[in-house]
């Protein structure tokens, strides 16, 4: 999976991604600019405090005059208070801008996620989605801006402090600056050191999130099968991997701060040694030396811990590159330019020499040919894994055929040449396990047509055999159903999905084993709702219980990716050596 998401990181891609990030900053440029400008006086005030020590030392400590005692401490307090206030303002503005940008990027990524093709979700677990589409954004936006504030403050503080150094002694300043660049040199290796394990660290975090999601969604299975030790063991293995990756990160970057601390200590020692020589020979005053040392410590102290901050900056930059890598990822299935709008089914659907494989070399469908006329009900039966679900999943383009894998035509037009949204608008799907969103029954039914009138909603409820059930509820249609409809039975969820399909009023209906998971009583009610839905529509049914498809216009038997026989219920029962007849009689027994 790591290779599935891995992005190649280059300096040119960084520049391009940085420019793209500026497009998200642009709507908030004024506040972002103010936040940056505030860092100038924040950094500059460090130099004012260090510079003030020179007259204080020369006048008070050397000349024993009390003149400076009255105003210099007051000035230091005033400047420190101003610096604190500006620091708060900069932090507030940076956080505001960072979260606004983060929300905008998340909206774009969420929209991208919604339009990803089915193969993306087949290959990606929920933990990876959370890490890539949520956590990376926070790291890239909020983390980058927070560290940008720190970086710009340090830059302006360093420039002003270096000016104080040269003001007090150019000889000592040269030594200090040379040591400074020596201390910063290890930072140039950070990206190379962390690049190789950064993606693995991110995805191991995704694995942790996946375990939490699985335990939440599968809590009943875990309880029913006493899977506590099993889940704990899997989670422990993942945490062990995260731990080892974290320690590798420390091994590759942890020595930088101590190394920089040691180099800085050498610089301070060299300045004190040479500064003492200059004082003895009256080249500089004691006040100049104290002011120099104060400025030097203010300059060097952040350098000793900047390694960790720089690590965070690099991680934020790499997260930004991963985010834009996702934004650049185009869905494998999308509408062509100037695609034809589908206005309905006029004549027929045709599968023409259709072959398909999820993985190369492992075909699921092999040269399927089938014609479905408007208004017909076609039932697909056969062995499990034979290709039935794949066959109907190709019609709404959940998956796409390869260039040399045949065609699916609607009224003679290749579905790849139809506008994707209009194609799916003309197809209603009822699955075996229909997904319901957290909210009310009304909200879930209205997903079929958000602009439906109340009379249309009531008709859909009646046709889906939901009216009696809803009358028993205190809040009726406005009853909360919980996440994934957890407060409803399987039959109730199926009927809500059927009501949703009614409101969509599509001419083509796909029923993917819509009753196979229900008990006999629930199946009878749901089957009545399905029969209502099928009226005056072109219907494709996948059925496990063959008794439910006896009245289909055509029954198609699909085994091992091929259509092995087709005909009406009576025709197939009377056919010699009929596979369908064998399956049907076996189920009756």
N, C-alpha and C positions, 0 to 999 in steps of 0.2 A: 504494500500500500504506500510505503514511503515514496517509491519511485513514481507513483501515480500523481502525487502532488508536487514533487520536487521541482523547484524553480532554479534556473541557472542565474547566479548573481554576478553581475559585472558592474563596473563603475558607470558605464554608459546607461545601464538599466536603472541604476540609482538616480542619476541625473534626470532621466525621463520620469521616473516615479515621483521624484521631488517636485518636478514641474506640475505633474498631475495633482499632487497633494495641494499645490497652491490654488488649483481651481476650487477645491473645497474650502480653502481659507478665504477666498475672495469675497463671499457674501458677508464675512465678519471681519474684513480687513481693518476697519477702523479700530475696533477693540484690540485686535491682534497687534496692530502697530503701536497703540498706546501701551500695551503690555510690554512690548520690546523697548520702547523709548524710556519707560520707567526704570528699566534695568541700568540705564546710563548713570543717573544720579545715585542709584543704589550702589553700583560698583565704585563710582567716583568718591563717595563719602568715606570709603575705607582709606583712601589716600589723604583726605582732609584730616582725619584723625591722626594718621601717622605723621603728616607734615606738622601738625600742631605741637608735637612733642619736641621739635627742634627749638623753637623760641622758649618753650617752657623749661627745657633742660638748661639752655644757655643762660637764661635770665634768672630763673629761680635757683637751680641747683649749683650753677657756677658763680654767677654774680651775686647770689643771695638776695635778689630783689623780689619783693612780694607783688610787683605790679601785675605779673601774668597770672597770679593765683586767682584773681577775681573773675577774669573773663574766659580763660582757656577751658577750665572744667565746665563752665556753663555752655560754651560753644560745643564741646564734645557731647554733652547731654542733649542739646538741641539737635545736632546733626544725627546722633544715634536714634532719637525719637522719630525724626523725619525718615530716616532709613527704614525703621521698623514699619512705619505707616505705608511707605511706598512698597515695601516688600509684601505686605498684606494685599495691597491693591493689585500688584503684579500677579500674585498667586491666584487671587479671585478671578481676574480677567483671563488668565491662562486656563484656569479650570473651566470657566464659562465657554470660552472659544473651543477648548479641547472637546468638551462634551457635545457641543453643537456639531462640530465636524464629525465626531464619532457617530452621532445619530444619523447624519446625512450619509456617511459611508455605509452604515448598517442598513439603511433603507435601500441603497443601491444593491448591496450584497443580498439582502432578503429577496428583492425582486429577481435577482439573478438566480437565487436558490429555487424560487417558485417555478422558474422556466427551465430548470435543468431536466434533462431527459431521464427516462427510467433507468438506463444503464449506469448513470452517475450514482443513483441511490442504491443500486444493486452492489456497487463496489465500495461504498462509503458508509461507515458506521456513524451512529448518532454522535458519539464523542468527538469524532473528527470534524463533523459539521459545526458543533458548538465551539470547538477551538478555532477553527478556520474562519467562521462567519461571525463570531462574537468576540472571543478573547483576543484574537490577533488584532481586531479593530481597536479595542481599548488600549492594547499595548502600543499600537502604531500611533494613535492620535493623542490620547491623554498622556502616555508615557513620553512620547517625542516632544510634546509641547512643554511638559513639566521639566524635562531635561534641557530643552531649549532655553527656558528661563534661567536655569542654573548656569548653562553654558554662556549665555550672553552677559549675565551678571559677572561671571568670572572673567570674561574677556575684558569688559570695561574696567573692572576692578584691577586686573593685571596691568592693563595699559597705564592707568593712573598711578598705580603703585610703582611701576618701572620708572615713570617720570619722577616720582619722589626719590627713587634710588639714585638716578642720575643727578638730580638737584643737590643731593647731599654729598655724593662722591662718585665721579664717573669711573674711577679705578675699581672700587668695590662693585659698582653696578655691572661692569663687564664680567667680573667673576660670577656674579649672581645670575646673570642672563645665560651664560654658557652652561652653568649647572642646571638651570631651568629647562633648557632644550634637551639636555642629557636625560633629565628625569622624565620628560614627555615622550622620549623616543620609544619606550616599550609599548605605548598605545598604538603605534603603527602596526603591531602584529596581532592586535586583538581580533580583528575580523577573520584573519586567516586561521587563528586558533579555534574560534568558536563555530566557524561556518560548517565544519564537517559534522558536528554533533547537534547543531541547533534544530534541524528538522526532526531528528529522532527524539529530541527532548520535547518538542511541541506535540508530536504524535503520541508519545508515551503519556502525556497529559490528557490527550484525547481518549486513550484507552481507559484512564481512570474515570473520566466522565461517562464513558460507555457502560462501565460496570454499575454506576449509580442509576443510569437510565434503565438498564436491564432489570435491576433489582426492584425499581419502582414499577415498571410495567409488568414484570413477571412475578410479583409478590405472591400471588395465589399458587402458582406452580412451585415456587420455592417452599412455601408452607406445606403444600399437599405432598410433596416428595421429600420433605426434610433435607433440602439442598443447602442448608446453612454452611456445613463444612466445605461442600463443593465450591460455593460462591466465595467463601472466605479464602480458600486455597488459591483460586484464580485471581482474586483481588490482591492477595499477598504477593503473588508472582509479579503482577503488574507494578506494585509499589516497589518491589525489589529492583525492577528494571529502571524505574524512575530514579531511585536512589543512586544506582550505579552511574546513570547518565549525569545526574547532578554532581556527583563526585568527580566525574571526568571533566565537567565544566570547571570545577574549582581547581583541579590539577593544571588545567591549561591557562587559567586566568588568575588564580589565587596568589601567585608570586608577584604579580605586577605591583600591587599596592605596597607590600614590604620592600620591594626593590626600589620603588620610587621614594619611599620613606628613607631608605639608606642613602640614596643619592642626594636627597634634600639635606640630610644631616651632614653629609660631606660639604655641601655648599655653605651651610651655616658655620661649620667649623672653619672653613677657609676664610670666610668673611671676618669672623671674630679674630682669627690670627693676623690677617693682613690689616684689619681695621685698628687693632691695638698698635701695630707698627706705625700707622699713619697718625694716630693720636699722639704717640710719643714724640714724633717728629713734627707735630703741630701742622700737619697737612689738612686735617679736618678737626672740627671741634667735638667735644663730648656730646653736645646736643645733636649735631649732625649724625654722629655715630648711633646714638640711641634712636633717633628718628629713622635712620637707615635700617637698624635691626628690627624695629617695629614694623616697617613696611615690608621687610624681607619675610618676617614670620607670617604676616598677613598674606603675602604672595605665595609662600611655600606651603602653608598649612592645608589649603584646599587641594594642592597638588598631591599631597600624600594619600588622599582618599579619592582622588578623581578617577582612579582606575576602575572602581566599582561603578561610578556614574557613567563612565565611558562605555563599560560593558552594557549598561542598560540602554544607552543611546544606540549602540550597535544592534542590540536585540530589537529595539523599536524600529530601526531602519529596515532590518531584515523582515520584521512582521509587516511593515508597509509594503515591501516587495511581494510578499506572499499574498497580501490583500489585493494588490493590483493584478497579480497573476490570476487570481480568481475572477476579478472583474473583466479581465481580457479573455477568459475562457468562454468560448461561444458554445451554446447548447448544440449538441449534435443534430437535434431535430428542431427545425424552425421553418418559417415560411420563406419561399423564394421571393425575389423581387417581382412585383407586378403579378403576384399569385391570383388565381381566379377565386372569386367569392362563391362559396357553395350556398345555394338558395333552397336546397331540398333534394330529395331523391326522386328522380323522374321515371327511371326505367329499371336499372339493375346495378348490382355490385358484382364485380368479376375478379376472382383470384386467377391470375394468369401465370402459370409455370412458376409458382412462388416457392423459393427455398430460403431457409433462414437458419442461422447458427448464432448462439450467444458467444461461443468461443470457437475460434478457427479450428476446423478439423473435426468438430462435433456437431453435425447437422441435427436440427430439431424438426425442421420441415423439409420435405424433399419433393420438389416439382408438383406442387399442389395446384390443381385446376378445379375451379368451382364457380358456378353462376347462381346468384341469388336475385330473384326478381322482386320488384317492388310489391310489398304487401305479404310476402311469403314469411313463414316461420320455419327457420332451419335449426335443427337440433344437432349438436356435436356430441358424440359419445365415443367411448373407447377406453383403452387402458390408461392408467395413471402415468403421467409423464409422456404421453404419446404426442403431444403438441397441440391439444385443443385450445388451451388458454393462450398459447403463443399465436395461434391462428387468428383469434379475435382481437388480441392486443395489437396486432399490426394494423387493423382497420382505423382506429383513432390515432394511429402513429405514436403509440407509447414506445414502440421500437420502429426502426426504419429498415427497409430492405437494402441490400447492397446493390451496386450498379448492375451486376450480372445475375441478380437473384429473382428475376421476374417482376411482375407489376400487380398492383391492386388498383382497379379502375372503378370509378363511380360515374355512371352514365358516360362511359368512354373516356373519362379524364383521369389520368394518373393522380392518385391522392397527393403525391409530392408536388403537384402543380396547383393544388388547392390551398387557399389561405388556411393556416393551421387552426386559428380560432374559429373560423366559420365551419370547418370540418367537424371539430369537436362540439360545436354548438348544435349540430344536427344529429349528434349521437348521445343517447343517455345510457349510463352504465349502472347496473346494480350488481355489486360484488357479493361474494360469499360472506365476507367480513367487511361490512360497510363502515367507513370512518365517519364518526359524528364529532362535531366540534363542541367544546365546552360552551354552554349557553342554554337557550330554551329550545323547545320543540319547534316553535314558530321560526326561530332564527335558522335552524337546520333545514327546515322545509323550504324556506325562502331562498336558500342557496340555488335552487333550481331556477328561480326567476325573482330577483330582488324587487322588481316592480309589479309583482302580481297583486291583483285586487283581492279583497277579502272573500268575495264570492268564488274566485278561482282557488283560493286556499281551501275553503270549505269543500269544494268539489273534489280537490286532490285528496283531502283527508277521507272523504266518503269512499272514493274509488280505491284508496289504499287500505280500506277496512280499519281505519284508525278512530272513527268517530265514537264508537262505544268506549274504547279505552280512554280517550281524552275526556269524556264525560265523567269518568271516575276520579279525575284529578282535580284537586282543589283549585289550582291555578290554570287548569286547562292547557291551552297552547303555550302559555307563558311559564310552564313548569321547567325548572332547571334539570338538566339530565346528567350533569357531571362530565368530567374529562373522558372523551371517547365514548360517551353514552353509558358510563359504568352503572348508572342507576336504572337502566332499562334491561329487559330480557332480550334474548336474541331475536325473537319474533317481532318485538316492538321496534327494535332498531331497523330490522329489515323493512318494516312497513313505513317507517319514517323515510328511509332511503327510496322506497317506491313512490311515496308522495312527492318527494323531491324530484324524482324523474317525471312524474305527471306534470308538475309545474314547468319543467323544462320544455315539455311538449315537443320532443325531438321525433323525427320521422323514423329514425333507426334506433332500436333498443338492443342492448347487449345484456344478457343475464348470465353471469358467471357463477354457476352452482349456487344460485340464490337461496335454495331451500335445503341444501345438503346437510347443514349443521343444525337443523331444527328437529324438535320432536314431532310426532305425528299430528298432535292437536295444533301446534303452532304452524306446521307445514300446511295444513289444510286452509288456515286463514290467510297465510302469506300467498299460497297458490291462487286463492281467489283474487287477491290484490294483483298478482302478476297477470292473471287472465284478463283483468280489467285493463291493465297497462298495455297488453299486447294488441288490443283492439285497434284495427286500422293502421297498424304500424308494421314495418319490416323488422323482424325479430331474429336475433342470433342467440341461441341458448346452449350453454354447456350444462349437461345434466349428468349427475351420478345415479340418481334414482330414475330408472328408465320409464317407470309408470307415469312420470310427469310429462313425458314428451310424446305420448301416443298420438296426440292430435296434431303434431307438427306436420307441415306440408312435406318436408323432406328431412329424413334422418341421415346424418353423415357419420360414418364410423371411421375414426382416425386412430391408427395404430402405428407407432414407431415413425411418426412424421409423414405418413402417407394416408391418403383416402383409399380405404380398402373396399368399401361398398357404400352405396347411397340409395335411398328410396323411401317410400312411405312405410309406416309401421306394418301394415298388412303385407306389402310387397316383400319386406325383409323377413318377416316371419315365415312366409311361404317359399322363400328362396332356399335352394338346396345348399347345405353346408354354410348357412349364414352365421357370421360371427355375432351379429346383433341378436339373432334368434337365440343363440346359445347364452349370451349375456342376460337376455330378458328372462328366459326360463330359469336360469340360475338364481336370479333375484326373486322370482316368484316363489321358488322353493324356500 
